Amino acid sequence: MWGINAGVYSVYKRVGKEVGISSMARWLVILAGGRGERFWPLSRIMHPKQFLTLIGDKSMLESTRERVGSLIDDAHTFVVTGIDYVEKVSGNLPGIPSEQILGEPRGCNTAPSIGWASEIIYRRDPKAVILVLPSDHVIQNGERFSRLVDHAMTLAGVHGGFYTFGIIPTHPETGYGYIERDGVAFPGTQALDVKRFVEKPPREVAEEMVASGRFFWNSGMFVFRAKELLQALRQFLPGLSDGIASLVESPDNAAEIFAELPAVSVDHGVMEKARKVYVLPADIGWDDVGTFGALARLLPRDGEQNAAHGYAVFVESENVTAISDGPLVSFVGVKDLYVVATQDAVLILSPDKSQDVRKVVQALKEAGNYEHLL
C-alpha cells in the first residue's frame, strides 16, 4: 500500500525548517464555481452541488474547508466561485474575508480561476505555497489526506514544482482523467515523476491502464508555489497571464476582462506542459461525487442492496437507490434503479446513465422551462 515513510517525512519537515520553508505562508484556494448539472434535480442553477449536504451534516463546500483547517487558516483561504454565488459562499464560510471570495462573471474552467487567486496571493506573499481543492469531493480518510497535503506543501517549498494527488483506481472509470507515473522523484519519498496525463479514456483503454498498475485517477487537487504557477501561465498561456494581471489591477472591469479570457483547464494548460510535475499516491477514500452513481456508492445498503438518502420504503425490491429531498419515495417489485425526488421534480434513472442527467437539463433549457432549473 502506498504511504508516507514516517522517518523520511520527519526529515523533510526538518529540512523545510532549515531552509526557511516554515516562514513561507501556506494558502488554500477552493474552486466552487460548478453548476452541478449532473445532480439535477437536487442541484439547481441558484443552489448547485457544492452547497448541498450530501454526505454528513455539512455542505460539500464546508467539508472541503474543514478538511484542511488544521493546516491553513481562514485568513489564508481564497474561494473562487460564480458571481451569483458569492453570498452563498460567505454564508457557508463566514470566517473567510469577503475580499477573498472571488466571483467570476463567466465560467472559464480552472486555469483562469487558479491564476486569478494565485496572482492576488503572490502580490501579498511572493513566497506563498498554494493548495488547490475543488469544493465537491468526498474524502473519507481526512487524517491521511491532511498528512499528504502537509508533505506535498513541504516538498513544494523545498524542491519547487507542481504536485498532484493520484487516486489509486478501484475500477476502470471512464469519467475521470488519469495520470501515468514514472520513477521516484526524490530518493526516499513517495513523490513520483509524472510521465503523462490522459483525458477521460474509452472503457477498453481505461481497463488496460488500471490493469497495468502505472496509472492513477487525476484528483484535480494541486500544490505549487504561487510564483511558479504564474511563471507557467506566462510561458504556456500568455494571453491568460496578461488578462489575469489586468483583472487584479482593474477589478471593476471584470466582466469585460472575463469575456476575453480563454476557457482552459489548469491540467491541459499547465500540468501537461510543465516539466517538474509530481504525483503523490493517495489512498484516502476519495470520490469526486460527480454523479448520482458516485453518490450511490457512498450510501449504506441493506441486505437487498437498496440505499436511501432521505425517506424511502422498499418492498420486494433490489439494488434501488432512492434520494429524496422531502417526499417519501416507495418501491414495490423493482430493481436496478435510481430515483431522485424533490418538491417539484422527479428523476428516474438507469444506474448506467448517471453521466447523462445533464441531457435532461439541456432539454429543459431548450424548452424554455427554467421553472424547474432555478
MOHUFEN-V158341 format. One line per field, one symbol per residue. psi: psi as a letter, one per 30 degrees, with the letter a starting at -180 (. if undefined). Layout:
BEGIN
psi: ???
END
This chain:
BEGIN
psi: kklkkeeeeeeeeeeeeeggfffjkklkjkjhglfhffgkgeklefiaefgljekaglleeeeeefegffeklefgkkkkalffgeeeeeeeiffkkefgjkjkfkkgafeeeeeeeeeeeefeifgkkkkkklghlkjfieeeeeeeeeeeeeeeeefalkkljkkjkflikfflllkklblkekkglgkkkkelkkljlleeeeeeeeffgfklkjfgklklkeeeeeeeeeefieeeeeeeeeeefiffgeeeeeffkkjklfeefeeffleiklkjkjighkkfhflfeeeeffkklafggkkkjajlkkjhlkhkkkjkgdlkklkjhllikkkkkafgkkkkkkfggefgefeeeeeeeefgifegf.
END
